[in-house]
Amino acid sequence: MATPIPAGPVDRSQIKAIGLISGGLDSTLAAKLLLDQGLTVIGMNYSTGFCMNNFRRALDRPGQAPHRVRHEGLRAGSDLEMPVEVVDVADEYLDIVLRPKFGYGSQMNPCIDCRIFMLRRAKQYMEEVGGHFLFTGEVVAQRPMSQHRPTLRLIEKETDLGGFLLRPLSARVLPETIPERLGWVDRERLLGIHGRGRKVQIALAEAYGIREYPQPSGGCCHLTDGTFARRLRDRIAHLNGGRLASEDLVLLKVGRHFRLADRCKAIVGRDEVENRFLEPLRRRFWSAETAEGGSPITLLEGEVPPEVLPLAASITARYSSRRGQAEIEVVFRDPAGTERRLSVAPMRDDDLDRLRI
């Protein structure tokens, strides 16, 4: 698997380590430890379609804090002066999310399958560019599902890496890897972190002058978010034999969602920014807004039978600036621009809750 190394002393600058770089503190430190040993390090970062920061950039909300929209993998690469390859895997990754071999975490996050998938892709890249081994920022027993010792062994077995996977932050509490055995990496200069505490990492970041990194809380993954996971499960449950595509996931990330019928859902913009995001989609979906006053844009996704229109109108009225009135006129437009108007009372909160996804 690895590029052959000539006999004699190892020139570590000729050793090429390929690492999974999320931009979080752990993967950043793992890369830094290897860079400090003189290795050539290349980061890999995957665009899965589920990164919150990527969606925040697309939403373009004014005044958004920079750390909430930046690409953390590229930021880490810039800080460490190492290249980071960003690979779009959204279509492939969706299959992992829908059919994980090893199940889900607390929500719709297939953490074990995710790690296996990413390492398999990284292994493929390593072989293409003549790399020598892979590394990650994993810490033994830090995450409940994917970082206990049996799971780490399972991941290495499933990826067929056979000793060529190094975890620099926990290397000294794990069996010696081939890169260590061959002298490509000095094991004594690696770490032996174990458990969920982060004092060692934070102290090391301070020593290295690394001050920009996201806080660890499931990363920026939509799949760990309870609201998004609930919407995704609902979407899957109402496919009715259809196939979910990666572009279908965009609408799960925006607005308020209400199930109106088996094949129809309302998506209601929460503010001007979300309305602006939803506006171009009116060419594809039925839409609704109040005839007067401030109004959300409501999209109707799926089939639109006549009986759902009063429900959609009442929901739209409820979130308009005129929701205190007894009756509000709502204008519907189909994708061709044909209008239909209904006058309705704003929906009561208990009725909203029954429809809310």
C-alpha positions in Angstrom: 0.0 0.0 0.0 2.7 2.5 1.0 5.3 4.0 -1.3 8.6 1.9 -1.0 11.2 3.6 1.3 14.9 3.1 0.5 17.0 1.4 3.0 18.9 3.6 5.4 18.0 6.8 7.3 14.5 8.1 6.6 14.2 11.6 5.1 10.9 12.5 6.6 10.3 15.3 4.2 9.8 12.5 1.6 7.1 10.9 3.7 3.6 12.0 2.6 0.9 11.8 5.3 -2.8 12.2 4.2 -5.1 13.3 6.9 -8.9 13.9 7.5 -9.0 17.6 8.3 -12.4 18.9 9.6 -10.8 22.1 10.9 -11.7 21.2 14.4 -9.0 21.4 17.1 -8.2 17.6 17.2 -7.5 17.2 13.5 -5.6 20.5 13.4 -3.4 19.3 16.3 -2.9 15.9 14.7 -1.6 17.6 11.5 0.6 20.0 13.5 2.3 17.1 15.3 3.3 15.5 12.0 4.3 18.8 10.4 6.6 19.4 13.4 8.3 16.1 12.6 9.1 17.3 9.1 6.6 15.2 7.1 4.7 16.4 4.1 1.1 16.6 5.1 -1.9 16.9 2.9 -5.4 17.4 4.3 -8.7 16.0 3.0 -12.0 17.6 3.7 -15.3 16.3 2.4 -18.4 18.3 1.3 -21.2 16.0 2.3 -24.1 18.4 2.0 -24.7 18.4 5.7 -22.3 21.0 7.0 -24.0 23.9 8.8 -21.4 26.4 8.0 -21.8 25.8 4.2 -25.5 26.4 4.5 -25.0 29.5 6.5 -22.8 30.9 3.7 -25.5 30.1 1.2 -28.1 31.8 3.3 -25.9 34.9 3.5 -27.5 36.3 6.7 -26.2 39.9 7.4 -24.1 40.3 10.5 -23.3 36.6 10.7 -20.2 36.0 12.9 -17.3 35.0 10.7 -16.6 31.7 12.5 -20.2 30.6 11.7 -19.7 30.8 7.9 -16.0 30.1 7.3 -14.8 26.8 5.8 -13.0 25.4 8.8 -10.9 22.8 6.8 -9.5 25.5 4.6 -8.9 27.8 7.5 -6.9 25.1 9.3 -4.9 24.5 6.1 -4.1 28.2 5.8 -3.1 28.4 9.5 -0.8 25.4 9.2 0.4 26.3 5.7 -0.5 22.9 4.3 -2.7 22.0 1.3 -6.3 20.8 2.0 -8.2 19.1 -0.8 -12.0 19.7 -0.6 -13.9 16.8 -2.2 -17.6 16.9 -3.0 -19.1 13.6 -2.0 -22.7 14.7 -1.5 -24.4 12.1 -3.7 -22.3 9.2 -2.5 -22.7 10.2 1.1 -26.4 10.3 1.0 -26.5 6.5 0.4 -24.4 6.2 3.6 -26.9 8.3 5.5 -30.0 6.4 4.3 -28.5 2.9 4.7 -25.8 2.8 7.4 -24.3 -0.6 8.0 -23.5 0.2 11.6 -26.6 2.3 12.5 -27.1 5.9 13.8 -25.9 8.0 16.7 -28.3 10.1 18.7 -30.1 11.4 15.6 -29.5 10.6 11.9 -25.7 10.7 12.2 -24.1 7.4 10.9 -20.8 8.2 12.7 -19.1 4.8 12.2 -20.2 4.4 8.5 -19.2 8.1 8.0 -15.6 7.5 9.3 -15.3 4.3 7.2 -16.5 6.1 4.1 -14.1 9.0 4.5 -11.1 6.8 5.2 -11.9 4.7 2.1 -11.9 7.8 0.0 -8.8 9.1 1.6 -7.0 5.7 1.0 -8.0 5.9 -2.6 -6.5 9.5 -2.8 -3.4 8.4 -0.9 -2.7 5.7 -3.5 -3.3 8.1 -6.4 -0.8 10.7 -5.1 1.8 8.3 -3.7 1.1 8.9 0.0 2.5 6.7 2.7 -0.2 6.6 5.4 -3.4 8.1 6.7 -4.0 10.0 9.9 -7.0 11.4 11.8 -7.6 13.5 14.9 -9.5 10.8 16.7 -9.0 10.5 20.4 -9.6 7.2 22.2 -13.0 7.3 24.2 -13.7 10.9 23.3 -16.9 10.2 21.4 -19.4 7.6 22.6 -20.2 5.9 19.3 -17.2 6.1 17.1 -14.0 6.4 19.2 -14.0 3.5 21.6 -11.2 1.0 21.1 -13.4 -1.8 19.6 -14.9 0.7 17.2 -11.5 2.1 16.2 -10.3 -1.5 15.5 -13.5 -2.1 13.5 -13.0 1.0 11.4 -9.4 0.0 10.6 -10.6 -3.5 9.6 -13.4 -2.2 7.4 -11.1 0.2 5.6 -8.4 -2.5 5.1 -5.7 0.0 6.2 -3.7 -2.7 7.9 -1.6 -0.6 10.3 -1.3 2.4 8.0 -3.8 4.5 10.0 -2.2 6.7 12.6 -4.0 8.6 15.3 -1.4 11.0 16.6 -3.3 12.4 19.6 -3.8 8.9 21.1 -0.9 7.0 19.4 0.9 6.2 22.7 -2.2 4.4 24.1 -2.7 2.4 20.9 -0.7 -0.4 19.3 2.3 0.8 17.3 1.5 1.4 13.6 3.6 0.8 10.6 4.6 4.4 10.2 6.0 4.4 13.7 7.7 1.0 13.3 9.5 2.1 10.1 10.7 5.3 11.6 8.6 7.6 9.4 7.1 9.1 12.6 8.7 9.3 16.1 6.2 7.7 18.5 7.8 9.5 21.4 6.8 12.8 20.0 3.1 11.8 19.6 0.5 11.9 22.4 -1.4 9.5 24.5 -4.7 11.4 25.1 -7.6 9.3 26.3 -11.2 10.2 27.3 -13.5 13.2 26.9 -11.5 15.9 28.7 -9.9 18.5 26.4 -7.4 20.2 28.8 -4.4 18.7 27.0 -5.6 19.8 23.6 -6.5 23.3 24.7 -3.1 23.7 26.4 -1.3 22.4 23.3 -3.3 24.8 21.1 -2.2 27.6 23.3 1.4 26.5 23.1 1.2 26.3 19.3 -0.5 29.7 19.1 -3.6 28.0 17.6 -6.5 30.2 18.7 -9.1 29.9 15.9 -11.0 26.6 16.0 -14.7 25.6 16.4 -16.0 24.3 19.7 -16.6 20.6 19.8 -20.4 19.8 19.9 -21.0 17.4 17.1 -19.1 19.7 14.7 -21.1 21.5 12.1 -23.1 18.5 11.0 -26.8 18.9 10.4 -27.3 15.1 11.0 -26.7 15.6 14.8 -29.4 18.3 15.0 -32.7 17.0 16.4 -34.9 19.3 14.3 -33.1 18.5 11.0 -33.1 14.8 11.8 -36.8 14.8 12.5 -37.5 16.5 9.2 -35.2 14.1 7.3 -37.1 11.1 8.9 -40.4 12.7 7.8 -39.1 13.2 4.3 -38.0 9.6 4.0 -41.3 8.3 5.4 -43.2 10.2 2.7 -41.1 9.3 -0.3 -43.9 7.0 -1.5 -41.6 4.9 -3.6 -39.6 7.9 -4.8 -35.9 8.5 -4.4 -34.3 11.1 -2.2 -31.7 13.2 -3.9 -29.0 15.4 -2.4 -30.7 18.6 -3.7 -33.9 17.6 -1.8 -32.0 18.2 1.5 -31.6 21.9 1.0 -35.2 22.7 2.0 -34.9 20.6 5.2 -32.4 23.2 6.5 -34.6 26.3 6.2 -37.9 27.6 7.6 -40.7 26.1 9.6 -42.1 22.8 8.3 -45.7 21.5 8.5 -47.0 18.2 7.2 -50.4 19.0 5.5 -51.0 15.7 3.7 -49.2 12.4 3.0 -47.6 14.0 -0.1 -47.6 17.7 0.7 -45.6 19.8 3.2 -45.5 23.5 3.9 -42.2 25.3 4.4 -42.6 28.8 5.9 -39.8 31.4 5.8 -39.0 32.7 9.3 -37.6 36.1 8.4 -36.6 38.3 5.4 -33.3 36.3 4.9 -35.1 33.0 4.6 -37.8 34.6 2.4 -35.1 35.7 0.0 -33.6 32.2 0.0 -37.0 30.7 -0.8 -38.1 33.3 -3.4 -36.3 31.7 -6.5 -37.9 28.3 -5.6 -41.4 29.7 -6.4 -40.7 28.8 -10.0 -40.7 25.1 -8.9 -43.4 25.0 -6.2 -46.7 26.4 -5.2 -46.3 29.4 -2.9 -48.4 31.5 -0.7 -48.1 34.9 1.0 -50.6 37.4 2.5 -52.1 40.0 0.2 -51.1 42.8 2.5 -48.6 43.5 5.2 -45.5 41.7 6.1 -45.7 38.0 5.2 -43.6 34.9 5.2 -43.1 33.1 1.9 -44.7 29.6 2.2 -43.7 26.9 -0.3 -45.8 23.8 -0.8 -43.6 20.8 -1.5 -45.1 17.8 -3.2 -48.6 17.3 -4.6 -51.0 20.1 -3.8 -54.6 18.9 -3.5 -57.3 21.6 -3.0 -58.0 20.5 0.6 -54.5 21.6 1.8 -54.8 25.2 0.6 -56.9 26.4 3.5 -54.4 24.8 5.9 -51.5 26.5 4.1 -53.3 29.8 4.0 -54.1 29.7 7.7 -50.4 28.9 8.6 -49.2 31.7 6.4 -51.6 34.1 8.0 -50.5 33.0 11.5 -46.9 34.0 10.8 -47.7 37.3 9.0 -47.6 40.8 10.6 -51.5 40.8 10.6 -51.9 37.7 12.6 -54.0 39.6 15.2 -56.8 40.1 12.6 -59.8 37.8 12.5 -59.5 37.1 8.8 -56.6 37.6 6.4 -56.4 37.2 2.6 -53.7 34.9 1.3 -52.5 34.7 -2.3 -51.4 31.4 -3.8 -49.4 31.1 -7.0 -48.6 27.9 -8.8 -45.3 27.5 -10.6 -46.8 29.0 -13.8 -47.8 32.1 -11.9 -51.6 31.5 -11.8 -53.1 33.0 -8.7 -55.8 31.9 -6.3 -56.9 33.8 -3.2 -58.4 32.6 0.1 -59.5 34.5 3.1 -58.8 32.6 6.4 -58.4 33.0 10.1 -54.8 32.6 11.4 -54.2 29.1 12.7 -54.2 28.5 16.4 -51.0 27.4 18.1 -52.4 24.0 19.2 -53.4 23.3 15.6 -49.9 24.4 14.4 -48.3 22.0 16.8 -50.2 19.0 15.5 -48.9 19.7 12.0 -45.4 20.8 12.8 -42.6 18.5 11.8 
